[in-house]
Amino acid sequence: MTTEIVKSEEMIEVQEEAPIVEVKVEDNLKLSKMPSPKPAKEEQWLQFGEKTSEFITDLQNSVGEFFQKYQPLLASLGWIFFALISVKVMLALLDAINDIPLLSVLLELIGLGYGIWFIYRYLLTAATRQELSGEIQNFKKQVFDVES
């Protein structure tokens, strides 16, 4: 650093030279721009969207875990619900058939006739009762594979 003093008649000036500073810049450094400030409403909507997305993902995982954990119970409840709906439909169908004027009387006569035939065929004599018992045992063996 050098300093010069210049003398003039009235004034004395001191001049200094500024020191030289060398700065090395490496090529692999990259400057990043600061993010531009977004409007507050847009940021709020983005935060809302992110929170909603996280909630939906968590909800999907929770529902999946729930169904995995309670699958047998849910299957049983489904079968019970299906049975109740089937009974309701069957009762509605029978009620609709019963509302047809001559059909209900005809079906009652058919049922009465079959009951009389069954009593005559299987229940009047001991031999036919043994035959019926054998057929019931045979049926149970075929269905349940058990002898009783």
Secondary structure, DSSP 8 states (H G I E B T S, - for coil): --EEEEE-SS-EEEEE----------TT-----------HHHHHHHHHHHHHHHHHHHHHHHHHHHHHHTHHHHHHHHHHHHHHHHHHHHHHHHHHHHTSHHHHHHHHHHHHHHHHHHIIIIISSHHHHHHHHHHHHHHHHHHH----
